[in-house]
Amino acid sequence: MKKSLLTIGVATTLMFAWSIGRVQGQQDQSKGKVVFVSADQANFHETIAGVSMAAIWGDADKGAHATFTKFAPGYDAGMHTIPMAFGS
């Protein structure tokens, strides 16, 4: 009985994970193009003292985006977390 429940649980989990990946893979494919950008040609602007950012795509204030980030030598961000950095 325990083996049957375990097998069903594993199968259900795998099907659920596969369906999430499938749905994400079917989202707008035109936006999935590779972007090649050189940090040497980026327009950096200082966001806070010691931190400069340059947008690659998207808008950091409005949602999904990619940026280059530079830190001044010796910059210390201290102990912190970034809760929304890896999805929500």
PyMOL Python script that loads the backbone (N, CA, C, O; Angstrom):
from pymol import cmd

cmd.read_pdbstr("""\
ATOM      1  N   MET A   1       0.824  -1.203   0.000  1.00  0.00           N
ATOM      2  CA  MET A   1       0.000   0.000   0.000  1.00  0.00           C
ATOM      3  C   MET A   1       0.860   1.256   0.000  1.00  0.00           C
ATOM      4  O   MET A   1       0.596   2.203  -0.741  1.00  0.00           O
ATOM      5  N   LYS A   2       1.917   1.256   0.858  1.00  0.00           N
ATOM      6  CA  LYS A   2       2.774   2.426   0.938  1.00  0.00           C
ATOM      7  C   LYS A   2       3.520   2.655  -0.375  1.00  0.00           C
ATOM      8  O   LYS A   2       3.719   3.794  -0.794  1.00  0.00           O
ATOM      9  N   LYS A   3       3.934   1.546  -1.027  1.00  0.00           N
ATOM     10  CA  LYS A   3       4.632   1.677  -2.307  1.00  0.00           C
ATOM     11  C   LYS A   3       3.712   2.254  -3.371  1.00  0.00           C
ATOM     12  O   LYS A   3       4.141   3.065  -4.192  1.00  0.00           O
ATOM     13  N   SER A   4       2.458   1.844  -3.360  1.00  0.00           N
ATOM     14  CA  SER A   4       1.491   2.349  -4.332  1.00  0.00           C
ATOM     15  C   SER A   4       1.278   3.845  -4.151  1.00  0.00           C
ATOM     16  O   SER A   4       1.262   4.594  -5.128  1.00  0.00           O
ATOM     17  N   LEU A   5       1.116   4.282  -2.911  1.00  0.00           N
ATOM     18  CA  LEU A   5       0.927   5.706  -2.644  1.00  0.00           C
ATOM     19  C   LEU A   5       2.161   6.509  -3.023  1.00  0.00           C
ATOM     20  O   LEU A   5       2.049   7.610  -3.562  1.00  0.00           O
ATOM     21  N   LEU A   6       3.323   5.965  -2.744  1.00  0.00           N
ATOM     22  CA  LEU A   6       4.563   6.637  -3.099  1.00  0.00           C
ATOM     23  C   LEU A   6       4.687   6.752  -4.618  1.00  0.00           C
ATOM     24  O   LEU A   6       5.056   7.809  -5.130  1.00  0.00           O
ATOM     25  N   THR A   7       4.385   5.689  -5.328  1.00  0.00           N
ATOM     26  CA  THR A   7       4.449   5.695  -6.790  1.00  0.00           C
ATOM     27  C   THR A   7       3.468   6.708  -7.371  1.00  0.00           C
ATOM     28  O   THR A   7       3.813   7.456  -8.285  1.00  0.00           O
ATOM     29  N   ILE A   8       2.265   6.732  -6.850  1.00  0.00           N
ATOM     30  CA  ILE A   8       1.261   7.696  -7.314  1.00  0.00           C
ATOM     31  C   ILE A   8       1.710   9.116  -7.011  1.00  0.00           C
ATOM     32  O   ILE A   8       1.564  10.006  -7.849  1.00  0.00           O
ATOM     33  N   GLY A   9       2.250   9.333  -5.833  1.00  0.00           N
ATOM     34  CA  GLY A   9       2.735  10.668  -5.466  1.00  0.00           C
ATOM     35  C   GLY A   9       3.863  11.137  -6.363  1.00  0.00           C
ATOM     36  O   GLY A   9       3.869  12.288  -6.799  1.00  0.00           O
ATOM     37  N   VAL A  10       4.819  10.264  -6.646  1.00  0.00           N
ATOM     38  CA  VAL A  10       5.940  10.620  -7.525  1.00  0.00           C
ATOM     39  C   VAL A  10       5.429  10.898  -8.933  1.00  0.00           C
ATOM     40  O   VAL A  10       5.842  11.876  -9.556  1.00  0.00           O
ATOM     41  N   ALA A  11       4.545  10.060  -9.437  1.00  0.00           N
ATOM     42  CA  ALA A  11       3.989  10.247 -10.781  1.00  0.00           C
ATOM     43  C   ALA A  11       3.219  11.561 -10.877  1.00  0.00           C
ATOM     44  O   ALA A  11       3.344  12.287 -11.864  1.00  0.00           O
ATOM     45  N   THR A  12       2.431  11.865  -9.863  1.00  0.00           N
ATOM     46  CA  THR A  12       1.665  13.116  -9.848  1.00  0.00           C
ATOM     47  C   THR A  12       2.601  14.327  -9.826  1.00  0.00           C
ATOM     48  O   THR A  12       2.377  15.302 -10.542  1.00  0.00           O
ATOM     49  N   THR A  13       3.638  14.260  -9.010  1.00  0.00           N
ATOM     50  CA  THR A  13       4.598  15.357  -8.926  1.00  0.00           C
ATOM     51  C   THR A  13       5.305  15.565 -10.260  1.00  0.00           C
ATOM     52  O   THR A  13       5.474  16.700 -10.705  1.00  0.00           O
ATOM     53  N   LEU A  14       5.717  14.475 -10.896  1.00  0.00           N
ATOM     54  CA  LEU A  14       6.383  14.587 -12.198  1.00  0.00           C
ATOM     55  C   LEU A  14       5.454  15.165 -13.261  1.00  0.00           C
ATOM     56  O   LEU A  14       5.876  15.993 -14.069  1.00  0.00           O
ATOM     57  N   MET A  15       4.208  14.741 -13.266  1.00  0.00           N
ATOM     58  CA  MET A  15       3.239  15.283 -14.234  1.00  0.00           C
ATOM     59  C   MET A  15       3.001  16.764 -13.989  1.00  0.00           C
ATOM     60  O   MET A  15       2.904  17.543 -14.937  1.00  0.00           O
ATOM     61  N   PHE A  16       2.907  17.159 -12.729  1.00  0.00           N
ATOM     62  CA  PHE A  16       2.706  18.568 -12.387  1.00  0.00           C
ATOM     63  C   PHE A  16       3.907  19.405 -12.829  1.00  0.00           C
ATOM     64  O   PHE A  16       3.731  20.464 -13.432  1.00  0.00           O
ATOM     65  N   ALA A  17       5.116  18.946 -12.536  1.00  0.00           N
ATOM     66  CA  ALA A  17       6.322  19.676 -12.923  1.00  0.00           C
ATOM     67  C   ALA A  17       6.431  19.765 -14.442  1.00  0.00           C
ATOM     68  O   ALA A  17       6.798  20.811 -14.976  1.00  0.00           O
ATOM     69  N   TRP A  18       6.118  18.686 -15.135  1.00  0.00           N
ATOM     70  CA  TRP A  18       6.175  18.689 -16.590  1.00  0.00           C
ATOM     71  C   TRP A  18       5.172  19.680 -17.167  1.00  0.00           C
ATOM     72  O   TRP A  18       5.493  20.405 -18.109  1.00  0.00           O
ATOM     73  N   SER A  19       3.953  19.721 -16.612  1.00  0.00           N
ATOM     74  CA  SER A  19       2.933  20.624 -17.144  1.00  0.00           C
ATOM     75  C   SER A  19       3.308  22.081 -16.926  1.00  0.00           C
ATOM     76  O   SER A  19       3.019  22.919 -17.779  1.00  0.00           O
ATOM     77  N   ILE A  20       3.944  22.401 -15.809  1.00  0.00           N
ATOM     78  CA  ILE A  20       4.400  23.780 -15.575  1.00  0.00           C
ATOM     79  C   ILE A  20       5.452  24.152 -16.619  1.00  0.00           C
ATOM     80  O   ILE A  20       5.386  25.227 -17.215  1.00  0.00           O
ATOM     81  N   GLY A  21       6.413  23.272 -16.836  1.00  0.00           N
ATOM     82  CA  GLY A  21       7.434  23.531 -17.844  1.00  0.00           C
ATOM     83  C   GLY A  21       6.850  23.658 -19.227  1.00  0.00           C
ATOM     84  O   GLY A  21       7.300  24.488 -20.017  1.00  0.00           O
ATOM     85  N   ARG A  22       5.856  22.850 -19.535  1.00  0.00           N
ATOM     86  CA  ARG A  22       5.211  22.888 -20.850  1.00  0.00           C
ATOM     87  C   ARG A  22       4.499  24.223 -21.058  1.00  0.00           C
ATOM     88  O   ARG A  22       4.615  24.822 -22.127  1.00  0.00           O
ATOM     89  N   VAL A  23       3.775  24.688 -20.065  1.00  0.00           N
ATOM     90  CA  VAL A  23       3.053  25.960 -20.169  1.00  0.00           C
ATOM     91  C   VAL A  23       4.045  27.112 -20.319  1.00  0.00           C
ATOM     92  O   VAL A  23       3.840  28.000 -21.145  1.00  0.00           O
ATOM     93  N   GLN A  24       5.110  27.103 -19.531  1.00  0.00           N
ATOM     94  CA  GLN A  24       6.106  28.164 -19.641  1.00  0.00           C
ATOM     95  C   GLN A  24       6.779  28.125 -21.004  1.00  0.00           C
ATOM     96  O   GLN A  24       7.105  29.176 -21.556  1.00  0.00           O
ATOM     97  N   GLY A  25       6.991  26.952 -21.550  1.00  0.00           N
ATOM     98  CA  GLY A  25       7.617  26.824 -22.860  1.00  0.00           C
ATOM     99  C   GLY A  25       6.722  27.288 -23.985  1.00  0.00           C
ATOM    100  O   GLY A  25       7.218  27.631 -25.058  1.00  0.00           O
ATOM    101  N   GLN A  26       5.402  27.309 -23.771  1.00  0.00           N
ATOM    102  CA  GLN A  26       4.471  27.729 -24.799  1.00  0.00           C
ATOM    103  C   GLN A  26       4.194  29.227 -24.780  1.00  0.00           C
ATOM    104  O   GLN A  26       3.493  29.737 -25.654  1.00  0.00           O
ATOM    105  N   GLN A  27       4.728  29.927 -23.806  1.00  0.00           N
ATOM    106  CA  GLN A  27       4.517  31.369 -23.756  1.00  0.00           C
ATOM    107  C   GLN A  27       5.192  32.011 -24.953  1.00  0.00           C
ATOM    108  O   GLN A  27       5.988  31.366 -25.636  1.00  0.00           O
ATOM    109  N   ASP A  28       4.889  33.253 -25.213  1.00  0.00           N
ATOM    110  CA  ASP A  28       5.343  33.993 -26.395  1.00  0.00           C
ATOM    111  C   ASP A  28       6.803  33.689 -26.740  1.00  0.00           C
ATOM    112  O   ASP A  28       7.723  34.164 -26.074  1.00  0.00           O
ATOM    113  N   GLN A  29       6.997  32.900 -27.782  1.00  0.00           N
ATOM    114  CA  GLN A  29       8.330  32.482 -28.204  1.00  0.00           C
ATOM    115  C   GLN A  29       9.113  33.618 -28.851  1.00  0.00           C
ATOM    116  O   GLN A  29      10.343  33.569 -28.873  1.00  0.00           O
ATOM    117  N   SER A  30       8.436  34.646 -29.380  1.00  0.00           N
ATOM    118  CA  SER A  30       9.142  35.730 -30.058  1.00  0.00           C
ATOM    119  C   SER A  30       9.999  36.541 -29.097  1.00  0.00           C
ATOM    120  O   SER A  30      10.971  37.169 -29.516  1.00  0.00           O
ATOM    121  N   LYS A  31       9.655  36.536 -27.824  1.00  0.00           N
ATOM    122  CA  LYS A  31      10.436  37.279 -26.844  1.00  0.00           C
ATOM    123  C   LYS A  31      11.624  36.466 -26.331  1.00  0.00           C
ATOM    124  O   LYS A  31      12.449  36.992 -25.585  1.00  0.00           O
ATOM    125  N   GLY A  32      11.723  35.209 -26.714  1.00  0.00           N
ATOM    126  CA  GLY A  32      12.756  34.338 -26.195  1.00  0.00           C
ATOM    127  C   GLY A  32      14.061  34.377 -26.978  1.00  0.00           C
ATOM    128  O   GLY A  32      14.872  33.458 -26.864  1.00  0.00           O
ATOM    129  N   LYS A  33      14.277  35.411 -27.760  1.00  0.00           N
ATOM    130  CA  LYS A  33      15.497  35.491 -28.552  1.00  0.00           C
ATOM    131  C   LYS A  33      16.684  35.863 -27.686  1.00  0.00           C
ATOM    132  O   LYS A  33      16.551  36.590 -26.701  1.00  0.00           O
ATOM    133  N   VAL A  34      17.824  35.364 -28.060  1.00  0.00           N
ATOM    134  CA  VAL A  34      19.052  35.646 -27.334  1.00  0.00           C
ATOM    135  C   VAL A  34      19.467  37.092 -27.587  1.00  0.00           C
ATOM    136  O   VAL A  34      19.395  37.576 -28.717  1.00  0.00           O
ATOM    137  N   VAL A  35      19.900  37.779 -26.532  1.00  0.00           N
ATOM    138  CA  VAL A  35      20.355  39.161 -26.646  1.00  0.00           C
ATOM    139  C   VAL A  35      21.836  39.192 -26.305  1.00  0.00           C
ATOM    140  O   VAL A  35      22.238  38.792 -25.212  1.00  0.00           O
ATOM    141  N   PHE A  36      22.645  39.668 -27.245  1.00  0.00           N
ATOM    142  CA  PHE A  36      24.073  39.812 -27.003  1.00  0.00           C
ATOM    143  C   PHE A  36      24.361  41.284 -26.753  1.00  0.00           C
ATOM    144  O   PHE A  36      24.056  42.128 -27.596  1.00  0.00           O
ATOM    145  N   VAL A  37      24.941  41.596 -25.614  1.00  0.00           N
ATOM    146  CA  VAL A  37      25.225  42.977 -25.244  1.00  0.00           C
ATOM    147  C   VAL A  37      26.612  43.039 -24.621  1.00  0.00           C
ATOM    148  O   VAL A  37      26.995  42.164 -23.844  1.00  0.00           O
ATOM    149  N   SER A  38      27.349  44.070 -24.965  1.00  0.00           N
ATOM    150  CA  SER A  38      28.665  44.278 -24.377  1.00  0.00           C
ATOM    151  C   SER A  38      28.553  45.292 -23.241  1.00  0.00           C
ATOM    152  O   SER A  38      27.981  46.367 -23.420  1.00  0.00           O
ATOM    153  N   ALA A  39      29.091  44.956 -22.093  1.00  0.00           N
ATOM    154  CA  ALA A  39      29.048  45.876 -20.955  1.00  0.00           C
ATOM    155  C   ALA A  39      29.860  47.137 -21.245  1.00  0.00           C
ATOM    156  O   ALA A  39      29.616  48.187 -20.650  1.00  0.00           O
ATOM    157  N   ASP A  40      30.831  47.030 -22.166  1.00  0.00           N
ATOM    158  CA  ASP A  40      31.635  48.204 -22.521  1.00  0.00           C
ATOM    159  C   ASP A  40      30.805  49.292 -23.192  1.00  0.00           C
ATOM    160  O   ASP A  40      31.139  50.473 -23.098  1.00  0.00           O
ATOM    161  N   GLN A  41      29.734  48.906 -23.864  1.00  0.00           N
ATOM    162  CA  GLN A  41      28.907  49.867 -24.601  1.00  0.00           C
ATOM    163  C   GLN A  41      27.626  50.222 -23.863  1.00  0.00           C
ATOM    164  O   GLN A  41      26.788  50.949 -24.398  1.00  0.00           O
ATOM    165  N   ALA A  42      27.460  49.725 -22.649  1.00  0.00           N
ATOM    166  CA  ALA A  42      26.236  49.970 -21.878  1.00  0.00           C
ATOM    167  C   ALA A  42      26.239  51.376 -21.280  1.00  0.00           C
ATOM    168  O   ALA A  42      27.294  51.940 -20.987  1.00  0.00           O
ATOM    169  N   ASN A  43      25.041  51.928 -21.107  1.00  0.00           N
ATOM    170  CA  ASN A  43      24.844  53.245 -20.483  1.00  0.00           C
ATOM    171  C   ASN A  43      24.565  53.052 -19.000  1.00  0.00           C
ATOM    172  O   ASN A  43      23.421  52.810 -18.615  1.00  0.00           O
ATOM    173  N   PHE A  44      25.580  53.155 -18.171  1.00  0.00           N
ATOM    174  CA  PHE A  44      25.405  52.964 -16.735  1.00  0.00           C
ATOM    175  C   PHE A  44      24.939  54.264 -16.084  1.00  0.00           C
ATOM    176  O   PHE A  44      25.399  55.348 -16.444  1.00  0.00           O
ATOM    177  N   HIS A  45      24.032  54.147 -15.133  1.00  0.00           N
ATOM    178  CA  HIS A  45      23.626  55.301 -14.321  1.00  0.00           C
ATOM    179  C   HIS A  45      23.596  54.864 -12.858  1.00  0.00           C
ATOM    180  O   HIS A  45      23.215  53.736 -12.544  1.00  0.00           O
ATOM    181  N   GLU A  46      23.993  55.747 -11.991  1.00  0.00           N
ATOM    182  CA  GLU A  46      24.079  55.420 -10.570  1.00  0.00           C
ATOM    183  C   GLU A  46      22.681  55.351  -9.966  1.00  0.00           C
ATOM    184  O   GLU A  46      21.905  56.300 -10.071  1.00  0.00           O
ATOM    185  N   THR A  47      22.365  54.224  -9.335  1.00  0.00           N
ATOM    186  CA  THR A  47      21.049  54.049  -8.719  1.00  0.00           C
ATOM    187  C   THR A  47      21.084  54.452  -7.247  1.00  0.00           C
ATOM    188  O   THR A  47      20.197  55.163  -6.774  1.00  0.00           O
ATOM    189  N   ILE A  48      22.096  54.004  -6.532  1.00  0.00           N
ATOM    190  CA  ILE A  48      22.364  54.449  -5.172  1.00  0.00           C
ATOM    191  C   ILE A  48      23.875  54.634  -5.063  1.00  0.00           C
ATOM    192  O   ILE A  48      24.613  54.203  -5.949  1.00  0.00           O
ATOM    193  N   ALA A  49      24.331  55.247  -4.024  1.00  0.00           N
ATOM    194  CA  ALA A  49      25.759  55.515  -3.881  1.00  0.00           C
ATOM    195  C   ALA A  49      26.573  54.228  -3.983  1.00  0.00           C
ATOM    196  O   ALA A  49      26.395  53.306  -3.187  1.00  0.00           O
ATOM    197  N   GLY A  50      27.455  54.176  -4.959  1.00  0.00           N
ATOM    198  CA  GLY A  50      28.333  53.028  -5.134  1.00  0.00           C
ATOM    199  C   GLY A  50      27.798  51.935  -6.037  1.00  0.00           C
ATOM    200  O   GLY A  50      28.496  50.951  -6.283  1.00  0.00           O
ATOM    201  N   VAL A  51      26.575  52.078  -6.539  1.00  0.00           N
ATOM    202  CA  VAL A  51      25.970  51.065  -7.402  1.00  0.00           C
ATOM    203  C   VAL A  51      25.482  51.720  -8.689  1.00  0.00           C
ATOM    204  O   VAL A  51      24.707  52.675  -8.653  1.00  0.00           O
ATOM    205  N   SER A  52      25.941  51.200  -9.828  1.00  0.00           N
ATOM    206  CA  SER A  52      25.501  51.680 -11.133  1.00  0.00           C
ATOM    207  C   SER A  52      24.866  50.529 -11.899  1.00  0.00           C
ATOM    208  O   SER A  52      25.321  49.389 -11.811  1.00  0.00           O
ATOM    209  N   MET A  53      23.805  50.835 -12.655  1.00  0.00           N
ATOM    210  CA  MET A  53      23.110  49.806 -13.429  1.00  0.00           C
ATOM    211  C   MET A  53      22.902  50.276 -14.857  1.00  0.00           C
ATOM    212  O   MET A  53      22.768  51.471 -15.122  1.00  0.00           O
ATOM    213  N   ALA A  54      22.877  49.305 -15.785  1.00  0.00           N
ATOM    214  CA  ALA A  54      22.581  49.576 -17.189  1.00  0.00           C
ATOM    215  C   ALA A  54      21.577  48.531 -17.657  1.00  0.00           C
ATOM    216  O   ALA A  54      21.805  47.332 -17.494  1.00  0.00           O
ATOM    217  N   ALA A  55      20.473  48.978 -18.235  1.00  0.00           N
ATOM    218  CA  ALA A  55      19.428  48.054 -18.701  1.00  0.00           C
ATOM    219  C   ALA A  55      19.881  47.334 -19.963  1.00  0.00           C
ATOM    220  O   ALA A  55      20.447  47.943 -20.871  1.00  0.00           O
ATOM    221  N   ILE A  56      19.625  46.036 -20.006  1.00  0.00           N
ATOM    222  CA  ILE A  56      19.857  45.247 -21.215  1.00  0.00           C
ATOM    223  C   ILE A  56      18.532  45.139 -21.959  1.00  0.00           C
ATOM    224  O   ILE A  56      18.464  45.390 -23.163  1.00  0.00           O
ATOM    225  N   TRP A  57      17.471  44.761 -21.229  1.00  0.00           N
ATOM    226  CA  TRP A  57      16.120  44.761 -21.769  1.00  0.00           C
ATOM    227  C   TRP A  57      15.145  44.923 -20.613  1.00  0.00           C
ATOM    228  O   TRP A  57      15.483  44.637 -19.465  1.00  0.00           O
ATOM    229  N   GLY A  58      13.935  45.382 -20.916  1.00  0.00           N
ATOM    230  CA  GLY A  58      12.905  45.559 -19.899  1.00  0.00           C
ATOM    231  C   GLY A  58      13.121  46.815 -19.069  1.00  0.00           C
ATOM    232  O   GLY A  58      14.010  47.621 -19.344  1.00  0.00           O
ATOM    233  N   ASP A  59      12.293  46.961 -18.055  1.00  0.00           N
ATOM    234  CA  ASP A  59      12.333  48.121 -17.169  1.00  0.00           C
ATOM    235  C   ASP A  59      12.336  47.627 -15.724  1.00  0.00           C
ATOM    236  O   ASP A  59      11.367  47.016 -15.272  1.00  0.00           O
ATOM    237  N   ALA A  60      13.416  47.888 -15.006  1.00  0.00           N
ATOM    238  CA  ALA A  60      13.568  47.402 -13.630  1.00  0.00           C
ATOM    239  C   ALA A  60      12.481  47.944 -12.705  1.00  0.00           C
ATOM    240  O   ALA A  60      12.174  47.321 -11.689  1.00  0.00           O
ATOM    241  N   ASP A  61      11.896  49.089 -13.037  1.00  0.00           N
ATOM    242  CA  ASP A  61      10.852  49.673 -12.195  1.00  0.00           C
ATOM    243  C   ASP A  61       9.474  49.085 -12.474  1.00  0.00           C
ATOM    244  O   ASP A  61       8.559  49.245 -11.666  1.00  0.00           O
ATOM    245  N   LYS A  62       9.315  48.402 -13.615  1.00  0.00           N
ATOM    246  CA  LYS A  62       7.986  47.940 -14.007  1.00  0.00           C
ATOM    247  C   LYS A  62       7.823  46.427 -14.046  1.00  0.00           C
ATOM    248  O   LYS A  62       6.696  45.938 -14.115  1.00  0.00           O
ATOM    249  N   GLY A  63       8.923  45.670 -14.003  1.00  0.00           N
ATOM    250  CA  GLY A  63       8.758  44.218 -14.051  1.00  0.00           C
ATOM    251  C   GLY A  63       9.993  43.510 -14.566  1.00  0.00           C
ATOM    252  O   GLY A  63      11.122  43.868 -14.229  1.00  0.00           O
ATOM    253  N   ALA A  64       9.760  42.496 -15.390  1.00  0.00           N
ATOM    254  CA  ALA A  64      10.847  41.658 -15.889  1.00  0.00           C
ATOM    255  C   ALA A  64      11.890  42.497 -16.615  1.00  0.00           C
ATOM    256  O   ALA A  64      11.560  43.391 -17.395  1.00  0.00           O
ATOM    257  N   HIS A  65      13.156  42.190 -16.342  1.00  0.00           N
ATOM    258  CA  HIS A  65      14.242  42.956 -16.950  1.00  0.00           C
ATOM    259  C   HIS A  65      15.567  42.218 -16.774  1.00  0.00           C
ATOM    260  O   HIS A  65      15.663  41.245 -16.027  1.00  0.00           O
ATOM    261  N   ALA A  66      16.563  42.699 -17.468  1.00  0.00           N
ATOM    262  CA  ALA A  66      17.932  42.222 -17.270  1.00  0.00           C
ATOM    263  C   ALA A  66      18.826  43.455 -17.225  1.00  0.00           C
ATOM    264  O   ALA A  66      18.648  44.385 -18.013  1.00  0.00           O
ATOM    265  N   THR A  67      19.771  43.463 -16.320  1.00  0.00           N
ATOM    266  CA  THR A  67      20.655  44.615 -16.179  1.00  0.00           C
ATOM    267  C   THR A  67      22.084  44.174 -15.912  1.00  0.00           C
ATOM    268  O   THR A  67      22.335  43.086 -15.393  1.00  0.00           O
ATOM    269  N   PHE A  68      23.014  45.049 -16.281  1.00  0.00           N
ATOM    270  CA  PHE A  68      24.383  44.933 -15.810  1.00  0.00           C
ATOM    271  C   PHE A  68      24.450  45.766 -14.540  1.00  0.00           C
ATOM    272  O   PHE A  68      23.831  46.827 -14.464  1.00  0.00           O
ATOM    273  N   THR A  69      25.181  45.307 -13.557  1.00  0.00           N
ATOM    274  CA  THR A  69      25.336  46.059 -12.314  1.00  0.00           C
ATOM    275  C   THR A  69      26.812  46.164 -11.985  1.00  0.00           C
ATOM    276  O   THR A  69      27.535  45.167 -11.996  1.00  0.00           O
ATOM    277  N   LYS A  70      27.256  47.380 -11.692  1.00  0.00           N
ATOM    278  CA  LYS A  70      28.643  47.615 -11.275  1.00  0.00           C
ATOM    279  C   LYS A  70      28.642  48.151  -9.854  1.00  0.00           C
ATOM    280  O   LYS A  70      27.765  48.921  -9.464  1.00  0.00           O
ATOM    281  N   PHE A  71      29.637  47.733  -9.090  1.00  0.00           N
ATOM    282  CA  PHE A  71      29.783  48.196  -7.726  1.00  0.00           C
ATOM    283  C   PHE A  71      31.121  48.915  -7.597  1.00  0.00           C
ATOM    284  O   PHE A  71      32.121  48.485  -8.170  1.00  0.00           O
ATOM    285  N   ALA A  72      31.134  50.007  -6.843  1.00  0.00           N
ATOM    286  CA  ALA A  72      32.367  50.741  -6.593  1.00  0.00           C
ATOM    287  C   ALA A  72      33.320  49.845  -5.798  1.00  0.00           C
ATOM    288  O   ALA A  72      32.866  49.030  -4.995  1.00  0.00           O
ATOM    289  N   PRO A  73      34.619  49.982  -6.007  1.00  0.00           N
ATOM    290  CA  PRO A  73      35.577  49.173  -5.247  1.00  0.00           C
ATOM    291  C   PRO A  73      35.334  49.324  -3.739  1.00  0.00           C
ATOM    292  O   PRO A  73      35.191  50.436  -3.229  1.00  0.00           O
ATOM    293  N   GLY A  74      35.291  48.200  -3.047  1.00  0.00           N
ATOM    294  CA  GLY A  74      35.090  48.214  -1.607  1.00  0.00           C
ATOM    295  C   GLY A  74      33.635  48.327  -1.178  1.00  0.00           C
ATOM    296  O   GLY A  74      33.352  48.363   0.019  1.00  0.00           O
ATOM    297  N   TYR A  75      32.696  48.386  -2.138  1.00  0.00           N
ATOM    298  CA  TYR A  75      31.283  48.514  -1.789  1.00  0.00           C
ATOM    299  C   TYR A  75      30.839  47.306  -0.976  1.00  0.00           C
ATOM    300  O   TYR A  75      31.166  46.170  -1.320  1.00  0.00           O
ATOM    301  N   ASP A  76      30.096  47.546   0.099  1.00  0.00           N
ATOM    302  CA  ASP A  76      29.597  46.475   0.956  1.00  0.00           C
ATOM    303  C   ASP A  76      28.092  46.625   1.098  1.00  0.00           C
ATOM    304  O   ASP A  76      27.612  47.586   1.699  1.00  0.00           O
ATOM    305  N   ALA A  77      27.347  45.674   0.544  1.00  0.00           N
ATOM    306  CA  ALA A  77      25.888  45.717   0.625  1.00  0.00           C
ATOM    307  C   ALA A  77      25.383  45.192   1.959  1.00  0.00           C
ATOM    308  O   ALA A  77      24.190  45.280   2.250  1.00  0.00           O
ATOM    309  N   GLY A  78      26.269  44.655   2.762  1.00  0.00           N
ATOM    310  CA  GLY A  78      25.842  44.115   4.054  1.00  0.00           C
ATOM    311  C   GLY A  78      25.027  42.833   3.881  1.00  0.00           C
ATOM    312  O   GLY A  78      24.741  42.416   2.759  1.00  0.00           O
ATOM    313  N   MET A  79      24.666  42.231   4.972  1.00  0.00           N
ATOM    314  CA  MET A  79      23.873  41.017   4.937  1.00  0.00           C
ATOM    315  C   MET A  79      22.460  41.361   4.468  1.00  0.00           C
ATOM    316  O   MET A  79      21.808  42.224   5.056  1.00  0.00           O
ATOM    317  N   HIS A  80      21.982  40.696   3.417  1.00  0.00           N
ATOM    318  CA  HIS A  80      20.644  40.977   2.907  1.00  0.00           C
ATOM    319  C   HIS A  80      20.143  39.803   2.088  1.00  0.00           C
ATOM    320  O   HIS A  80      20.903  38.890   1.769  1.00  0.00           O
ATOM    321  N   THR A  81      18.858  39.829   1.747  1.00  0.00           N
ATOM    322  CA  THR A  81      18.260  38.838   0.867  1.00  0.00           C
ATOM    323  C   THR A  81      17.536  39.562  -0.264  1.00  0.00           C
ATOM    324  O   THR A  81      17.212  40.745  -0.158  1.00  0.00           O
ATOM    325  N   ILE A  82      17.295  38.843  -1.325  1.00  0.00           N
ATOM    326  CA  ILE A  82      16.547  39.389  -2.450  1.00  0.00           C
ATOM    327  C   ILE A  82      15.388  38.423  -2.708  1.00  0.00           C
ATOM    328  O   ILE A  82      15.524  37.510  -3.522  1.00  0.00           O
ATOM    329  N   PRO A  83      14.263  38.604  -2.035  1.00  0.00           N
ATOM    330  CA  PRO A  83      13.192  37.607  -2.055  1.00  0.00           C
ATOM    331  C   PRO A  83      12.529  37.387  -3.417  1.00  0.00           C
ATOM    332  O   PRO A  83      12.069  36.278  -3.689  1.00  0.00           O
ATOM    333  N   MET A  84      12.464  38.389  -4.268  1.00  0.00           N
ATOM    334  CA  MET A  84      11.753  38.237  -5.537  1.00  0.00           C
ATOM    335  C   MET A  84      12.707  37.928  -6.696  1.00  0.00           C
ATOM    336  O   MET A  84      12.262  37.874  -7.843  1.00  0.00           O
ATOM    337  N   ALA A  85      13.965  37.730  -6.442  1.00  0.00           N
ATOM    338  CA  ALA A  85      14.939  37.562  -7.519  1.00  0.00           C
ATOM    339  C   ALA A  85      14.739  36.287  -8.319  1.00  0.00           C
ATOM    340  O   ALA A  85      15.089  36.255  -9.499  1.00  0.00           O
ATOM    341  N   PHE A  86      14.198  35.249  -7.733  1.00  0.00           N
ATOM    342  CA  PHE A  86      14.119  33.986  -8.416  1.00  0.00           C
ATOM    343  C   PHE A  86      12.693  33.500  -8.581  1.00  0.00           C
ATOM    344  O   PHE A  86      12.410  32.313  -8.426  1.00  0.00           O
ATOM    345  N   GLY A  87      11.807  34.412  -8.892  1.00  0.00           N
ATOM    346  CA  GLY A  87      10.409  34.049  -9.160  1.00  0.00           C
ATOM    347  C   GLY A  87       9.534  34.147  -7.928  1.00  0.00           C
ATOM    348  O   GLY A  87      10.003  34.222  -6.793  1.00  0.00           O
ATOM    349  N   SER A  88       8.276  34.142  -8.198  1.00  0.00           N
ATOM    350  CA  SER A  88       7.321  34.196  -7.098  1.00  0.00           C
ATOM    351  C   SER A  88       6.063  33.462  -7.463  1.00  0.00           C
ATOM    352  O   SER A  88       5.132  33.395  -6.660  1.00  0.00           O
TER     353      SER A  88
END
""", "prot")
cmd.dss("prot")
cmd.show_as("cartoon", "prot")
cmd.util.cbc("prot")
cmd.orient("prot")
